[in-house]
Amino acid sequence: MLAHYFRLALVSFRRNKVLTALMVLAIALGIGACMTTLTVFHVLSGDPLPGRSATLFHPQMDPQSKTGYTPGEEPPVQLTRFDAETLLREKKGDRQAAMTGGFVSLTPSRPDVDPFMVPARYTSADMFAMFDMPFEFGRSWSAADDEARARVAVISKEMNQRLFSGENSVGRTLRIDRTDFSVIGVLEDWRPMPKFYDIYAQGGYGQPEGVFLPYATAIDLKMSRSGSLDCWGRDPGGDATGPNAPCTWIQYWVQLDSPEKKAAYLQYLANYSDQQRAAGRFERPTNVKLRDVHQWMEFHRLLPGDVTIQMWLALGFLIVCLLNTVGLLLAKFLRRGNEIGVRRALGASRAEIFRQCLVEAGTIGLAGGVLGLLLALGGLWAVRQRPADYASLAHLDGSMLLLTFALALIASLLAGVLPAWRAMQVPPALQLKSQ
């Protein structure tokens, strides 16, 4: 029966081409605008590490001087080098990693490729397992490599393609900042969005790192770093990144696999702060925080405010388009009162009339969904032309593709409910008399 109603809908479209085109266009405009903004919102507000975000935590403590202290204020979002290395050494979590970002110079072995700069991450070995980073070739380095200050590197798939034409480059030598490193692993495509583990350099949506190096090795070689550096005093040696410098610049993540471990680690941070204050390093009252990935993203409001506003405006525009579609469907169905009256007189029930009208509305919705998808693809292309950090991420994935047609179908069916209900109320006797 649905197939029969679908054929009737196609016949009706051919009889009322202009009216049908207007309804398809109205739905398409609403769907196109809505899916453009919903896709951007979906990309930017997703879970960067599905299945792991709830067990990864970012510790904070307050090592600053009493100058300018306000009770209850937020502790620094990064750690000093002394505190990060102490926490790393004491290993109170299931896994832990100290890290920072930088830029390094790569000198390829291929004569046809000139030296170039690439973003790098200096980190400890646990990062790869903590963040579930997949490998195409090789492996990550070990804790022993960290302690030995090994000259090893993990590179991204994109960097492997650029340097070694995509071949298995494990064991090959890579010259980084005038020092030779051995490639120990090549990552598969890995780009969590937002870039929750380092939001200070490019707002959480910057380009991914091409090279990963052991934290201790990078420190020893005094490799250049990038990102936030907050100081409240001077290091006796004049180095803001020295082991005793009063500066926060290290990002630190810890994996805690149960609520009990989280509570124990929070107490550990409080005890550590008390010990450091007793030793004269910390001057302020104990103030520690431990946020998981979602809480960390929420705290930093990583989702741009304009994206949320645009999404609500697009949803409002879709509602306006649907109201116009309701009016057009009412005009279309009531214009066919004679036809509906004859069908009723021949035995069609009100429910059948209602279903036929809904099938027609749904068919219009699917046609609007196809056109709306094309408009959404054009809208996303326009978003990618913007100078925003997140612009390059605006792509329609499989789930959003299905949502496009589901939203178009649901919206058109909702728009068709009132016109279909009015159509099924047409009295057959009155229509037959008028003939």
N, C-alpha and C positions, 0 to 999 in steps of 0.2 A: 504493500500500500504506500509506503514511503517513496518508493521508486515512481509510482504513479503520480503522487503529489509533486515530486521533483520535476517530472515532465510537464505537469500543468504549470509549474512555476516558470519554466523556460518559455512556454507558450505565452504566459502573461508578460514576461519581460519583452518579448518581441512586439507585443501589442502596445506597450507603454515604454518605449525606449528612452525617452527623455526623462521621465519620472524615475525609471529604474537607474539610469546613469547618475541622476542627482543623489539618490540614496546610496549607491555604491561609493560615490565620491565623498559624501559626508562621512560615511564610516571609515573610508580609507584615510582621510585627513586626520580624524581623531586617533585611529590606530597608529598611523605613521608617527605623529607627534608623541603619542604615549609610549610607544615601543622604543623610540630614540632615547628618551629620558630614562625609561625603566632599565634599558640595557646599560647605560652609563652607571646608574645607581647600583644595578646588580654587580657590575664589574668592580666598583669601588668599595662596596660594602660587604663583599663576600668573605668567607672564612679563608685566610691565607694558608692555613695548615689544617685541613679537615681531619678530625680524629685526634689531633695532637694539641690543639690550641688551649684546651682546658688543663693541660698538665705542664705547660711551659710558663714560667714566671719571670718577671723582671724585678729584682730587688732594688730598693732605694734606702739610703741612710743619709744622715746629715752631719758631715764632718766640718762644716764651715765655722768661722769665728763668730763670737757673740755680736760683733758689729752689725747693726741693722737687723737684728733678730726680731721677728714678730711671732709670738706664740701661735701654734696651730698652722703655720705656713707649710707649704709643700716642700719636702726635701728635694735636693738636686736629682735630676732624672738620670744622671750618669754617676759612675764611681771614680774615685781617684785610682791611680795606678797601684798605690800601696794596698788599698782595700780590695781591689779586684784581684790582685795576685795572691793576697792572703786567703780570700774566699776560694779561689781556684786551688790553692795548695791544700786547704783543709777538706775539700771535697765532701760537703755535708749533703749535697743533693744526689739524686740518682745519676744525673749527668750535669755538667756545668761548662760554660764557655765564656771566656773574656774575649772581646773583639773590638776592633775599630776599623774605620775605612781609610782609604788613601788612594793616590794615583801613582802608578809606576810606569817606567819606560821599558818597553819590550823591544829587543833587537832580534828579529827573526833570523833563523839560519838560512832561509831562502833569499838569494840575492835579489829576487824580483819584488821583495816586500821591504819597504822602508821602515825604520824604527817608528814607533808610535806610542802614545800614552793610552793607558787603559785603567778604568776603576778597579781597585783591588780591595780585598778584605783580609785583614790580619786577624786570625782567630786561633783558638785552641781546638784540639782534635775532636772533642765531643760535639761540635756544632753540626757535623754531617749526619750523625746518628740522631741527635736531638731534633733536627729539622727535617728528617727523613729525606735527605737529598739523594736522588737516584744517580747512579753511575752508568755511563755507557762503556767506559773502559777503566780498568784499574780499580783503585780504592782510595780511601782517605789516608792521611798519615796517622800515626799512633801517638799515645801519650809519651812513649819513649822518644819519638821523634821530636816532640815538643821540648822535652828535657834536654835532648842532645843539640838543640838549635839546628836541626837538620835543614839542609838546603833542598827542600822538596816543595812541589807546587801542585795544586789541582787547578785545572783550567775548565772554562765553560765549553759547551759544545760549539757555540758560535766561534769562540777563540780558536778551538781546535781546527775548525773548518778553515779559518783565515790563515792560520800558521802552518797547518800540516795537511791541508786539503781533505780533512775528515778522516784520515787514517788513524789507526791505533798508535797514539804518540807516547804511550807509557814507556819510560826509560829514555826518552829523547831529552836533549839539553835545551834549556830556554834561558837566555840571558836577560836578567831583570835588574835594572839599575846597576849595570856593570858587575853583577854577580851571577854566576852560573847556577841554575836550579835544575833539578831533575824532575820531569813531569811524572807524578805518581798516580794520577787519576784524571779522567775526563768526565765531567758531569753530563747527564742527560739534560734536556730542556727543563729548567727550574727557575721560575720567577714568581714567587708568592706576591700577591697584591692584596692590600698595600704591603710595602716593604717594611713590615712592622719592626724588624730587628734594628733598623737604623733609619729613623725618621728625621734626623737632624740636618742632613746635608741637602736633601732635595724634597723634603716634605712628604716622604713616604712613597713617592711614585717615580723615583729616579731610575736611571738605567741600571741593569743588573751588573754585578761584578764579573769581570772576565778572568780574574786570577784570584786564587785563595792561597795564602801563605801562612806558615806557623807564626802565631803571635810573638813568641819569644824570639824567633829568628828576625822578624821585622824590627823588633825593638833593638836587638843587638846591632843591626845594620843601619839603624836610624833612618828608616825609610820615611818618606814624606807621608803625612796624614792629612785627612780632611774632616770637616764636621765641627761640632760645637766644642769649645774649650772655655770653661768658666773657672776663674781663679779668684781667690780672696786674700792672697799674700804672695810673697816672692820666695822661690826656692833658693837656698844658699848657693847652689851651683849655677843658678841662672837659667836652668832648663825647665820650662813649664810642663814637660812630659817626663821629667825625671822620677825616680822611684819614691822620693819624699816630697814632691812638689804639691802645694796646696791647690790643686786644680782637678776638676772632674772632667773626664773625657773618654772614659772606657764604658762601652756598653757591656752588660753582663746578663746572661740568661741561665736559668737553672731549671732542670726537669724534676718534678715532684709528682710521683705517680698515684698518690692518694691524699685525701683531705688531712689525714693524720700527719703525713710527711710535710704537708704545707704548714700546718700549725707548729710542728717542731722546728721547721726552718725559720719561721717568723720569730719564734722564741730565740733561736740561735742568733738572728740578726740583732735582736734587742740586747742579748747578752754581750755580743761582740761590741755593740755601741757603748755599753756600760764599761767594758774593759778599756776601750780606747779613750773614753772620757777620764777614767781613773788614771790612765797613763799620760794624760795631758794633751792628747791629740785632738779629741773632740771637745768642744767648749759648750755646745748647745745641749739641751735635754734630749734624751733618746727619742728619735722620731724615725720609725722604719715603715716601709710599705712593701707589699708583695702583690703585684697585679698579674693576672694571667693575660694572654694575648688579647682577648676580647676587651677586657677591662682597660688594658693599655691603649688600645685603639680608641676606645670611648673617651678615655681621659684626654687624649691628644686631639680629639675631634678630627680624625683623619678624613672623614667624608666631607668634601667641600660644601659649604652652606648653599652655594648657588645651585649645586646639583639637586639638592632636596627641594629647593623652591621651584626649580624648573619642572621637576617631576609632578609636584602638586598642581602647577599651572597646566601641565599637559593633561592630567587627569580631569581637571575642570573643563578643558577644551573638549575632551572626549565626551563628557556629559552633555555639553552644549550640542555637539554633533548628533548625539543620540536623541536628544529632544527634537531636533530638526527631522531626524529619521522617523520618529514617532508620528509627527505631523504628516509627513509624506506618505507613510504607510496607511494612516487613517484615510487620507484622500484617495489612495489607490484602492483600498479594500471597499470603502463605502461607494465608490464609483461603480463597483461591480455588484451592487445590491440586487439588480435583476437576475444576474447569473446565480448568485447565492440563493435567492428566493426560489428559483426553479429547482436547484439542487435539493433544497429543503423539501419542496413539494414532492419530489421524486423519492424521498425517503432518507436523505442524508441527515444524520443527527448533528446536533450542535457541536458535539465533541469532534466529529469528523471535519466540520468547517473550521473549528479552532486549530486542529492539527494541520490542515492544509495551509492555512494562513501562516502558521509558525514555520512550516517547512519553507515556504516562500521567503519569509523574513530571514531564516537561517541561510538560505542560498544566497541572498543578497549580502549577508554578513561574510560568507566565505569569499565571494567575489571582492568585497571590500578589503578582506584580509590579504588577498594576493596583491592588490594595488597598494594597500597600506604597508606591506612588507617591502615593496620597492621604494616607497617613500621613506621608510625607516632606514633602509640601507643608504639612501641618499643623505638622510639626516646624520647618520653615523659618520659618513665620509666627511661631512661638513665639520663635525666635532673634531675629527682627526686633524683638520687643518688649523685648529686653534693652537696658540702657543702654550697651553697648559701642560703641566708635567704628565697628567693622566690621559691626555688626548689620544696617544697612540694605542691605548688599551681598548678603545671603543669599537669592539667587534661583536657581531651577533653570534652567539654559540647555539648549540643544538637545543638547549632548554628554552632559550628565549625565542627561537624559531617556532617551537611548538606553542609557546605562550602567545605568540602573535595570532595564530589561527584560533586558539582556544578563546582568547579575549575577543576577537572579532565575532566568533560564533555566539558566545555568551551575550555580548553586548547587543547583537542584532536580535537575538531571541527575546531579551528583556525589552528591547524597543518594540518588538512585535506583539507582546502580550496584550496591551491595551487595544491596539487596532484589531487583533484577532478576536478579542472578547466582544468588541463592538460589532464586528462582522457577524459573529454567530448569533447575535440578538436580532438580526434582520427578520421580520415576520414574513413568512412566505405568502400568506394570503394577501397581504397588502401589496406586495410586489406583483403578484399575478393579476390583481385587479387593475393595477396601473398600466398593465399591458393592453 
